[in-house]
């Protein structure tokens, strides 16, 4: 299962604005995990980051975007470091 790709703009602490794309996919999960979890794939520039989240969370697009925002802010815009 793969969700439609979405986009958002994240403002990090130094007031820099970053365009971020994200989607959910369970292709790389173990078979027993696919029922309850999905990978949230976040793309910033040429970097990809993956976070395993509950499938319940993807029912609320605002919740998923909040995870993306928080992840990029905490990484200060450097997902590949």
C-alpha positions in Angstrom: 0.0 0.0 0.0 1.3 3.4 -0.9 -0.5 6.7 -0.3 -0.5 9.7 -2.6 2.5 11.9 -2.3 1.9 15.1 -0.3 3.9 18.3 0.1 4.3 20.9 2.8 6.6 23.8 3.7 8.5 23.5 7.0 10.0 26.6 8.8 13.0 25.5 10.8 14.3 27.5 13.8 16.7 29.7 11.7 13.5 30.9 9.8 14.6 29.0 6.7 11.6 27.5 4.8 12.0 24.0 3.3 9.7 22.2 0.8 9.2 18.7 1.9 7.4 15.7 0.2 6.1 12.7 2.1 4.1 9.5 1.6 3.4 6.2 3.3 4.4 2.8 2.0 4.6 -0.7 3.6 6.7 -2.3 0.8 9.8 -2.7 3.0 8.0 -3.8 6.2 8.0 -7.4 7.3 4.8 -9.3 6.5 3.6 -9.5 10.1 4.0 -5.7 10.5 2.0 -4.7 7.4 -1.3 -5.1 9.1 -0.7 -2.5 11.8 2.2 -0.3 10.6 3.4 1.7 7.6 6.6 3.6 6.8 6.3 7.4 6.5 8.8 8.4 3.9 10.0 12.0 4.1 11.9 13.5 1.2 13.9 16.7 1.6 16.2 17.6 -1.3 17.9 14.3 -2.3 17.5 12.8 1.2 15.0 10.3 2.3 14.0 9.4 5.9 11.7 6.7 7.0 9.7 6.4 10.2 7.5 3.5 11.1 4.1 4.7 12.3 0.8 3.1 13.2 -1.7 2.8 10.3 -4.2 4.4 12.6 -2.3 7.6 12.4 -2.5 7.9 8.6 -6.3 8.3 8.9 -5.6 11.9 10.1 -3.7 13.9 7.5 -3.0 16.6 10.0 -1.4 14.1 12.4 0.9 12.8 9.6 1.9 16.4 8.6 2.7 17.2 12.3 5.0 14.2 12.4 6.7 15.4 9.2 7.0 19.0 10.5 8.5 17.8 13.9 10.9 15.4 12.2 12.3 18.1 9.8 12.5 20.7 12.6 14.3 18.4 15.0 16.8 17.4 12.2 17.2 21.1 11.5 16.6 20.4 7.8 19.4 17.8 7.6 17.7 14.4 7.3 20.8 12.7 5.8 23.3 13.6 8.5 
